[in-house]
Amino acid sequence: MRIAYVHDAIYPFVKGGAEKRIYELSKRLVNRGHEVHVFGMRWWGEKPEIEQEGVHLHGVCKAVSLYSKGRRSIRAAMTFARNVLPSLMKERFDIIDCYQAPYLHAFPTKVGALLKRTPLVVTWHEVWRGYWREYLESLGTVGKLMEKTILLGLADRVIAVSDQTKDDLVSLGAKADKISIVPNGIDFNSISKVSPSPEKLDVVYLGRLIRPKNVDVLLKAVAILKGEFPGLKVGIIGNGPEKENLENLAEELGIQNNAKFFGFVEDFNEVVALMKSSKVFVIPSTQEGGASIVTLEANACGLPVVATDHPLGIDKRLIHSGKTGFFVGLSPEAFAEKIRLLLKHDAQREEMNKNAIEFAQQYDWEKVVNSIEKVYAEI
């Protein structure tokens, strides 16, 4: 098959869950004899097209910063949407798989699919529903309308990356038999081969430093625990517009010696090594879209996960409470309570470590590619 993915951000130039998913699926599909093209912004320089691990990367326009004032940039979304159709029209594909966010590009992609008589798949990571007004304020109604239009009017088939996402899509009016669940995955074998870092941590966070990730809640939890665990070490891995604010908050809380900001770590094996040197993985995010790759990666490293219980957070089926982690309310006190429990009770934590690794194995990317191949073949 000739397969096209459409998403503005491209891995490894931009590192997020959706970008990682496309990268992992693409290279494995190529290894299975398929031809894969990815249409996004031109993050790598001036060349309109490059090849990476056998995958054709098309830069439809100059890269524009994806975030403005801590939120997805409307300018960037419009720039990508305006430029994607001419590039798509130069090729013919058996399947076009368009990733839902940041929404605007789905409309010209549908035009291209119709003109080329190609089935259009829309892959959904998250459904925002009532969150639109909080995120875009007065423009929230427009976002909510786009969400439903893309779901009900554009896709020939919908792929949801988690059971929670499917449930949310059905609640918007999508037919359940039109939705296939193909989860995110991890490279379990590669992760299992990495040795822990010599730099010891107690708690670790991995992800973008943006407001919906609520890393400030983690820092406040560390401040609560500092008196009980004076040498407590938390590692913050990732970058984003909130980094400076979070560093300032750590100083205000008096935990600058307890919290280390690693910034963006280029080598994924180094990231894994740091996670393996820790005891607890914390993800206070209220914007995960259900299927959280970092949660699975943390589990594969043998870490129990403490996560926010939120409608837009991690799928409830991704953490088995008390066995692979815990869901808690979004408060420093709630996070501090579970972190304290895991740090103080070694035997319970070690049992959860084993459970987490066993749970993560079922999400190896090779198994996920089997599922995506089947869906594309059916279409």
N, C-alpha and C positions, 0 to 999 in steps of 0.2 A: 504493500500500500504506500501511496504518497500522502503523508500526513502533515498538516500545517497547524502550528500552535500560534495563537495571537495573544500577546500580553506585553505591556509596555516595558516592564523590567525584565532583564535577562541575567541569569546566573552565569559566571561568578561575579559579574560587574556590579550586580545588586544582589544581596543575599537576604532572602526572606523565604517564607514557607512555600508560596506559590512558585517563585522562581526556582527553588530547589526541586520542587516536584517536576516541573517541566524538564529541567536538566536531567534528572535521574531517569525519567521515563524515556526521554528522547534518545539518550545514548544507548539504552538497553534495546529500544525498538530498532535502532540502526544495527545493533549486533545481531538482531534476529532477521535482518534482511529487508527492513522497511526503509524508505527514504523520508527523512524528517526535516522540515523547515520551521524555523521559529521567527516570527515577525514581531519586532519590538523597536524601541528607540536605539539609536546608534551610540552605545556606551563605550565602544572600543576605539573611536577615532573617526577618521574621514572615510574609510572604505565602506561602501554601501553594503557589502556582503563579505562575511568571513566564514571559515569552516572550523568547527571545534568538535573534536572527537567524532568526526563523521557527520555531524549535524550542521545544516546550513543556517547561519544566523543572518537575518535581513534587518538592516537598520533603516527603518522607513523615514526617520527624521533625526535631526540632531537631538542628543539627550537633553532633557530639561529636568531640573530638580523635582523629584516626586512629591516633596513636602513643602508646605508654606505655613509658617506659624503653628507647626506641630500637627497639621492636618494634610490630607492628600490634596495636592494642588489642582484646582480646576483648570488653570492654564495648561498644566502638563497634560491633563486628560484630554483637553480640547486639541492640543497640538498633535497628540498621537492619533486621535480619532480623525483628524483632518487629513492625515498623511497615509493612513493604513490601506485604504482602498486601492490607490494606484499600484502599490507594490503587490498586493494580492492578485490583481488582475493580470499580472505578468505570468502567472503560473496556473496550473490546473492540478487539483488535488482530489483524492478519494474521500478525505475527511478533513474538515476544518474544526479544530477544537479551540473555542474562544473562552478565555478565562474572564469571569464576570466583572471583577473590579479592574479599572475604575469606571465601568459601565458605558461611557459614551462611545467607545470604540466598537461596541457590539453592534451598533446600528449600521455603520458602513461595512462591517464584516458580513452582516446578513445580506446586504446588497451584493457584495462580491460572491457570496455563496449562491445566491439566486441566479446571478448572471452566468456563473460557471456551472450551475446545476450540480452543486456539491452539497452534501448533507452538512448541516451545522450543528455541532455539539457545543453546549455552553456548560462549562465546569464551574460549579458553585462551591466556594469555601465557606461563605457565611451569608446569613440573611439578616438584614438590619431592622426591618420593620419600624418600630417606634423609636429606634436610636437615631434615625435620620435627622429629626429636629434638633436633638442635642448636638449632633456633629456638624450640621450645616446651617443651623438656625433657620432663618427665613427661607432658605433654599431647600429645606428638608422635605417639603411636599413634592418638589420636583424629583428629588432622589428616590423617594418612596414610589412615585409613579414609574420612574425608569426601571426600578427593581422588578415591579410586577409586569411591565411591558416586555422586558427582556425574557422573563420567565415564561410568560403565557403566549407571547406573540412571535418570538424569534427562533427558538431552538427546535430542531427536529428531534433531539434527544438531550436530556439533562443528565449530567453526572454530578452527584453529590459526594463530597469527600468524607462524609460521616453520616451516621444514622440521624444525629441531631439535625444536620443540615437538611436531610431529606424530610424529616418531620416538619421543619420550618417551611420548606418549599410547598409541601402539601397543604399547610395551613394558609398559604397565599392563594391556593386554587389550582396548583399543578396536579396532574393526574399521577398517582403513585406508579402506575405501570409504565409511565414515560421516563421515570427516574431510575438510573443505575447508580449503585453505591460502589465507588472505587476509592478506597482510603489512601491517605498519605502513607509513606513508608520510610524505612531506614535501611542503611547498608549494615545490617547486623553483623555480618562476618568481619567487615573492616573495623567496626567499632570494637568487636571482641578482641582484636589483635593489638590494640593500643594499650600501652602501659600507663599507669597513673603518673601524673606530673610530680616532681619532687616538691613543688610548692603546695603545701597542705592548706585546704579550705574546709570550713564547716558547712557553709551554705553557698550555693551558686545560683546565679540567674543568667540566662542566655536569651538575647532578643534585642529588638530595636528599642531605643530609648525614646519613646513617645508617650504622651499622656495616658492613652488608654491601657498601657502596660502597667501603670501604677507602681513603678519601682520605688516611688516615695514611701509607699506603704511598707515595703520590705525594709527600707532604711529605718523607718520608725519602729518596726518590730525589733530590729537589731539594737536600737537604743534602749528598748525595754529590757532586752536580754543581757545587755552589757554588764550590769551589776552582778548577775548570777554567773555569767561566763565572760570574765574580763578579757580573755584572749580570743574571743570569738572572731572568726575571720569570714567575711562574705566577699565573694568575687562577683563583680558585675561585668559580664562579657557582652559587648555590643556598643553600637554608636547610635546617635540620633540627636534631634534638636533639643532634647531635654537633658543632655549629658551635663552641661555646665550648671544647670539648675540643681541637678541631683548631687553634683560634687559640692555645691554650696550648702545644700541641705545637710549633707554628711558632716560638714564642718560645724554648722549650727547645732546639730545634735550631739556634737562631741564624739563622733565615731569615725573620724577621718583615718584613724589608725586601725580601725576594724574593717573598713570597707575599701576594697581595692577596685578601681575602675580600669579594666584591661583595654577598653576601647574595642575597635574592630580587630579581631584576630584572623589573619589571612589563612593560616594553615588549619584546616578542620581537625586534623589529628591532634594539634595542640589544644584545640577546644575540647576535644574528647578527653585528652589527658588531664586537663584541668577539672572537668566534671568528675572523672574517676578519682581525683584526689580529694573530692568533697564527700559529704555525708548526706546532704539534703538538697534537693532541687526545688526552687520556689518560683512560681509563675503567678503573680497577682493580676494578670491581664483580664480585662473585661472586653477584649476584642480578639478572639482567637478563631472564630468561625467553626468551632467544634473540633475539627481535626488538627491537633497540634503536633507538628513534627518534633518540636523540641521536647515535648513530653515523652514521646516514644524514644528519642535519642537518650534522654536522661534515664529512662527505664532500662535501656540496653546497657547503659553504664553502671547499672545496679543501684540507681538512686530512687528512693521514694519521692513522690512529687506532692508538694502542697500547693493547691491552686484555688483560685476564687470561684465560688459557686455563683455563676451569673448566666443569664440567658444567652449572652453572646460569647461566653467563655468556652472552656474545653467541654467537649461532649462528655456527659456523665458516664458513658460506657467506656471511656478511656482511662478512668482511674477507678479501681476497685477499693472503696474506702476501707481503710484499716489493713489492706493487703498490699497494694502497690502505691498508696498515697492517701491524701485526704483532700476533701473540699471544705473550704471555710468561707465565712463571710468576709467582705472586703473591709477589714479593720486591722490595724497593727497588732491589737491584742489577740485577735483570732489567729493570725499567722504566728505570733510569738508563742502561743500555747502549743501548737503542733510542732514547731521547730524545737521547742524545749523538750517535748515528749520524745522526739526522735534522737536528740542529742544525749538525753539522760538514760535511755533504755537501749543499750547496745544489742541485746538479744532480739528485741522486737524489730529494731532497724535492720539487723542482719537477715532476719526472716523475710522482711519486706524487700530487701535487696534481691534475694533469690526469686521471689514472686515477680518482681519487676522485670528481671531478665527473661524469665520464662514467658511472660506476657508479651514482651517486645518482639520475640522471635517470630511471631505470626505475621508481623508487619514488614518483613524483609521485602525490598523493592522487587526482587524477582517474582515473588508471589503477586505483587501489585500489578506488574507488567502482564502477567497471565490474564488478569481480570480486564485490563484496558484493551488488550488485543481482542479478547472475546467480545467486548462491547463494540469496538470499531468494526469487527467482522460482521456482527449482526446488522449494523446499520448499512 
